[in-house]
Amino acid sequence: MIENNDFEIEEEKRLKYELNLQLATEFISKMSDYVNCGRDLEPFIHAFKNEHRKLQQGMFMMMLKLMEAIAEDDYPTDARNKDSKEISQKILIGFKIVKRQDYINEGCSVSRADQYVQGIFAKPSNYLRTI
């Protein structure tokens, strides 16, 4: 039997998730409208560069996590988005190569460096620090 407090915690989590999903759906819709109209991306880049530095870090984390999701084997593609998946996968391979060499340069053995660039350490988003 679920205690009342456990139920409240689960309900709070559910409501938070639903709110985040709604905000994310609205954000994706606005972003889709922006790119669908063939807009120049320079104003977007300019606006991003002028955001608060901590928010830039959070937004970049979101972009990295999106790229990591696109690179997953089960990410659905067709001719319209297959390049996104292939490029994302290649970027992640390059990241692993560079991080592996960083670990070796820091004194790790090759086998330890190989272990470090597997699993969660294979994802660039896990290397971003938050302040």
DRENZA-277203 format. One line per field, with one value per residue (C-alpha): x, y, z. Coordinates in steps of 0.001 Angstrom, whole numbers, always signed. Example, Ala and Ser with C-alpha at 12.3 -4.5 7.8 and 13.67 -1.06 7.14 Angstrom:
<rs>
x = [+12300  +13670]
y = [-4500  -1060]
z = [+7800  +7140]
</rs>
This chain:
<rs>
x = [+0  +1310  +1524  -150  +3211  +4520  +1383  +1868  +5492  +4539  +1718  +4108  +6570  +3807  +2569  +6102  +6701  +3437  +4326  +7820  +6346  +3929  +6726  +8989  +6235  +5602  +9340  +9778  +6762  +8256  +11652  +10027  +8209  +11502  +13475  +10543  +10329  +13939  +14963  +18519  +20128  +22482  +19911  +19347  +23092  +23432  +20601  +22121  +25536  +23942  +22153  +23400  +26480  +24899  +21835  +24103  +25651  +22211  +21036  +24230  +23687  +20232  +21709  +24329  +21722  +19626  +22621  +23329  +19704  +19847  +23023  +21288  +20830  +17067  +16566  +14151  +15403  +14502  +16069  +15115  +17090  +19606  +22463  +21701  +22057  +25240  +26913  +25872  +27366  +30632  +30874  +30475  +33148  +35498  +34697  +35585  +38891  +39854  +38728  +40590  +43772  +43167  +42991  +46191  +47942  +46837  +48589  +45858  +46736  +45348  +43020  +41736  +41250  +39297  +37057  +36529  +35192  +32444  +28947  +28077  +31617  +31132  +28652  +29840  +26891  +28319  +31411  +29670  +30035  +27238  +27787]
y = [+0  +3425  +5858  +9235  +11033  +8688  +9343  +13104  +12826  +10732  +13130  +16091  +14324  +13564  +17146  +18483  +16110  +17156  +20847  +20230  +18240  +21064  +23664  +21442  +20864  +24607  +25276  +22647  +24053  +27560  +26233  +24230  +27349  +29262  +26777  +25827  +29360  +29222  +31931  +33160  +31468  +34370  +36242  +33038  +32623  +36295  +36021  +32844  +34469  +37355  +35144  +34777  +32516  +29964  +29779  +29324  +26336  +24866  +25404  +23881  +20878  +20519  +20656  +18034  +15723  +16132  +15260  +12217  +11085  +11543  +9397  +6453  +3354  +3320  +6962  +6850  +8264  +8576  +10534  +13853  +13418  +10605  +13110  +14451  +10975  +10142  +13438  +13097  +9607  +10825  +13740  +11319  +9015  +11997  +13073  +9618  +9643  +13055  +12230  +8892  +10715  +13324  +10537  +8960  +12356  +12762  +9508  +6877  +3547  +2807  +159  +2548  +5317  +2864  +2085  +5772  +6572  +3947  +4321  +7678  +8934  +8550  +11431  +15031  +16293  +14527  +16711  +20068  +21633  +23558  +26568]
z = [+0  -945  +1896  +1459  +1385  -1336  -3377  -3046  -4136  -7172  -8055  -7802  -10115  -12608  -12625  -13025  -15931  -17612  -17244  -18651  -21531  -22327  -22242  -24348  -26914  -27190  -27504  -30233  -32087  -32045  -33085  -35912  -37105  -37024  -39125  -41377  -42748  -43951  -41553  -41281  -38275  -37512  -35364  -33374  -32851  -31907  -29368  -27916  -27524  -25614  -23091  -19526  -19490  -17135  -19377  -22402  -20621  -19925  -23492  -24858  -22571  -24093  -27607  -26748  -25228  -28366  -30544  -28357  -28730  -32511  -32620  -30914  -33072  -32499  -33568  -36512  -39803  -43421  -46281  -44657  -41428  -41975  -42321  -38841  -37402  -39316  -38405  -34754  -34629  -36185  -33754  -30836  -32255  -32563  -29018  -27687  -29561  -28160  -24586  -24697  -25671  -22939  -20344  -21667  -21620  -17982  -17082  -17435  -18960  -22398  -20986  -18295  -20883  -23040  -20063  -19308  -22777  -22575  -21160  -19638  -20159  -23906  -23892  -24144  -22097  -19045  -19159  -18870  -15463  -13837  -11654]
</rs>
